[in-house]
Amino acid sequence: MKRLLYLWAALLSAALLGCAASPNDSQFLREQIDENRRLGRPVQALYGVEALARRDGWSDDLAFVAGSLRAALGDLEGALAFWLRIAQPDETRLREISRAQIALEHWAEARETLLQLVEVSPDDAWASLQLAILLAPHDVTRARSAAGIAARVPLYRDQADAILAVFDADGSVDAVLRMMRLGLLFVEQQEWAYAEVSFAQAAALEAPFPEALAALGFARVMQGKEGSSEILTAAALAPNDAQVRYFQAVAARAVGDSAGAVDALALAIALEPDNPALYVEVAQTFRVLRDLEAAERWLLMAVDVSGGDVRYREALALFYADEAENLTTSGVGALEGLLGALPPSVDAQAGYGWAMYLAGDPTLGSDLIARALIVEPDNPRALYYQARILIDMGENADARVLLLRVAGGNSSFAARAAALLEGLDG
C-alpha cells in the first residue's frame, strides 16, 4: 500500500511539474479564476489571481479583479490598494475607486478621482453629484457646475437642486456654514449618506466643531453605522449647546434609547425653550413609546410656542391622521378643524382620507386618498394608506406592489411598509 501511495505522489508531482512547464498555464489559471468567481469562491479566486500575477506580473485587468475580490470579502481598504495599482483606469474602474474612497471617507482622494471620472465621462450624473458635494467647501463655481449636470437626471435632481439652493441662498457664507446647511438639507430629504459627507467636511474644516460632530454622528447612526463617539465628543465639548443635544436625542431615539432621547431633549428645551421643533421631537419620542396622550400634549405645546405656525399645526394634524386607529381625546373633530385652517397639502389630504376611512366613511376616505395620489403619485403616506385599504379589500397582490415602492424609499413610512410586507409574506 505504501508503495502505491509513493507511486501516486510521484505521478502527481510529475503532473504538476509538467503543468508548470506548459505554455497554457496562464490560460488555465484565468479559467480557474473565472470559474471560482462564478461559483462565489472569492478566496480561491484570489489565490489564482496572485499565482497568475507571480507568473505574468500585474496588469490593469488583474489588479481590478483582485480589488473586486477583496471588496467581495469585505476588505475595502485592500480592494482600494489593488485598484490604485491600475495605471490607466477606465470609466468603470474610476467609479469603483471613487465609491471605495467615499465609503472609506478618503474625501481628498475621492475628489481627485471624481475629477478624473468626469473628464472621461462629462455627463455622469452620479459622479457629478458626489463631486458637487466634495467641491462645495473649496470651489463653489465648479461645484455649482457639477450640480447642474447632476440635476439633469431625475434620480439625482432633488439632491442636486438642494446643493444649488444652498449656493443661491448662501453665496457669502463661509465653507463650514455652507456644508452644515447642505447637510441639513440632506437630512430633510433623509439622504443620510450625503448628509454624512457634508457634516464630515464641516467637522474637518473647523475642528473641533461640536455641532458638526454631533450632526455627523447622527447621520452615521441613521445609516446603521457607529456614530456614538462623535456625539459623545460633541456633548463633552459643548454640553450647553441645544443643537448638539438635539442631534444626541434623535440619534438616541433611532437606536431605541427613548429614555436617553427624552433626557437630551429636556436639556435642549431648557437651553432653547422657544424652539418649537424641540417640542415636536419630544412628541415623536413619546409616540415611539406609544404614549399618545403625551405626544399630543407636546405637539399642542409646539403649536403654542410657535405662535400657531402652519408647519406645527400640520404636524399636529398629521399626528391625528396617522394615529387615527388610536385617536386621542381630540378625535376627528380636532383634525377637521386643523385641516380647515391649513393650506392645501397632499399629506394632509391623504391623512384626512385615512381618518375618514377608519371613522366609518370608507367611500369618502378612499376617494380622498385616490385624489391625493393623482396630485402626487409617489407620496409615501398616500401610497401606504392606499395599500392598507387594498389589504382590507383582500387585494394583497396590488397592496404588495405599493408597499414595495414605499419600503424601498427613505420616508418615515418605509419601516411601516416593510412590516406590513412581512405580514403579507408570512
ABEGO torsion letter per residue (X at the ends): XAAAAAAAAAAAAAAAAAAAABAAAAAAAAAAAAAAAAAGBAAAAAAAAAAAAAAAEBBAAAAAAAAAAAAAAGBAAAAAAAAAABABBBAAAAAAAAAAAAAAGBAAAAAAAAAAAAAABAABAAAAAAAAAAAAAABAAAAAAAAAAAAABAAAAAAAAAAAAAAAAAAABBAAAAAAAAAAAAAAAGBAAAAAAAAAAAAAABOBBAAAAAAAAAAAAAAGBBAAAAAAAAAAABAABAAAAAAAAAAAAAAGBAAAAAAAAAAAAAABAABAAAAAAAAAAAAAAGBAAAAAAAAAAAAAAAGGBAAAAAAAAAAAAAAAAABBAAEAAAAAAAAAABBBBAAAAAAAAAAAAAAGBAAAAAAAAAAAAAABAABAAAAAAAAAAAAAAGBAAAAAAAAAAAAABABAAAAAAAAAAAAAAX
